[in-house]
Amino acid sequence: QVQLVESGGGLVQAGGSLTLSCAPSGRIFGSYAMAWFRQAPGKEREFVAQSSWTGDRTSYADSVKGRFTISRDNAKNTLYLQMSSPQPEDTAVYYCAQKKNPYTDFVAGEPRGLEYWGQGTQVTVSS
């Protein structure tokens, strides 16, 4: 059974920093692409960043490019999202996702249902 557990959320001041973690279990972590999504109140869930299964390919939403960094430690079975200089508009519940199929990247615009999800962690950025 695949389980993804996010941690590290909380309250942070604008311009500060915060690092989220995601620890999947139940499968070989290094075989699956991972991603971060977020959902703000009243808005649809949106893509934030993704990492290939090896970590050598990453991509970001334009809104976070240059401020957030996605990384993974396959030896520790952990995915990270380093949030630098977050802004109030980054306030959301952040979810990590793992592709259901191995060796398959996240693709922009693809329908949901092709991944497993964590329960989410709240990030609140104060101005």
C-alpha positions in Angstrom: 0.0 0.0 0.0 1.4 3.4 -1.1 1.4 6.1 1.6 2.8 9.6 1.3 3.3 11.7 4.4 4.1 15.4 4.1 5.6 17.4 6.9 7.3 20.8 7.5 4.3 23.1 6.9 3.5 26.0 9.2 3.5 29.7 9.5 6.3 31.7 7.9 6.9 35.4 7.3 7.1 36.7 3.8 10.7 36.7 2.7 11.6 33.9 5.1 12.2 30.3 4.2 10.5 26.9 4.8 11.3 23.4 3.7 8.6 20.8 3.2 9.3 17.0 3.2 7.5 14.1 1.8 8.2 10.5 2.8 6.5 7.9 0.6 6.4 4.3 1.6 5.3 1.0 0.1 7.4 1.1 -3.1 11.0 1.7 -4.4 11.2 5.5 -4.1 13.9 5.9 -6.7 11.7 4.4 -9.5 9.0 7.1 -9.4 8.7 10.7 -10.4 7.5 13.0 -7.7 5.8 16.3 -7.6 4.5 19.1 -5.4 1.0 20.6 -5.9 -0.9 23.2 -3.9 -4.4 24.3 -3.3 -5.4 27.6 -2.0 -8.9 28.3 -0.5 -11.4 28.6 -3.2 -9.0 27.6 -6.0 -8.2 24.5 -7.9 -5.2 22.3 -7.1 -2.2 23.5 -9.1 1.2 22.2 -10.1 4.2 23.6 -8.2 7.2 21.5 -9.1 8.2 18.0 -10.3 11.3 15.8 -10.2 12.1 12.8 -12.4 12.8 9.5 -10.6 16.6 10.2 -10.6 16.3 13.8 -9.7 18.2 15.0 -12.8 15.2 16.6 -14.4 13.1 19.2 -12.6 10.5 21.7 -13.7 8.6 24.5 -11.9 5.5 26.6 -12.2 6.3 30.0 -13.4 4.9 31.5 -10.2 7.6 29.7 -8.0 10.5 29.5 -10.5 13.6 31.0 -8.9 12.2 30.9 -5.4 11.3 27.2 -4.7 13.6 24.2 -5.2 12.5 20.6 -5.5 14.9 17.9 -4.6 15.0 14.3 -3.6 17.3 12.0 -1.6 16.6 8.5 -2.9 18.8 7.0 -0.2 16.5 8.5 2.4 13.3 8.0 0.5 12.5 11.6 0.9 11.3 14.5 -1.4 11.8 18.1 -0.4 10.5 21.5 -1.4 12.7 24.4 -0.3 10.6 27.6 -0.2 12.7 30.7 -0.3 11.2 34.2 0.0 7.6 32.9 0.1 4.9 35.4 -0.4 1.3 35.6 1.0 0.0 34.3 -2.3 2.0 31.1 -1.7 -0.4 30.3 1.2 -2.0 26.9 0.5 -2.2 23.3 1.4 0.8 21.6 -0.2 0.5 18.1 -1.4 3.2 15.7 -2.7 2.3 13.3 -5.4 4.0 10.1 -6.7 3.4 8.7 -10.2 1.6 5.4 -10.2 3.8 4.1 -13.0 7.6 3.8 -12.7 10.0 5.8 -14.9 7.2 8.2 -16.1 7.5 11.9 -15.7 4.7 14.3 -14.7 3.4 16.0 -17.9 1.8 19.4 -18.0 -1.9 19.2 -18.7 -2.3 15.5 -18.1 -5.4 14.4 -16.3 -5.2 13.6 -12.6 -5.7 10.1 -11.4 -2.2 8.9 -12.6 -0.6 9.5 -9.2 -0.9 8.8 -5.5 -1.3 11.7 -3.1 -0.4 12.7 0.5 -2.8 14.2 2.9 -1.3 17.7 2.5 0.4 20.1 4.8 -0.7 23.7 5.4 1.6 26.6 4.6 0.6 30.0 5.7 2.7 33.0 4.7 2.2 36.2 6.7 2.9 39.6 5.3 
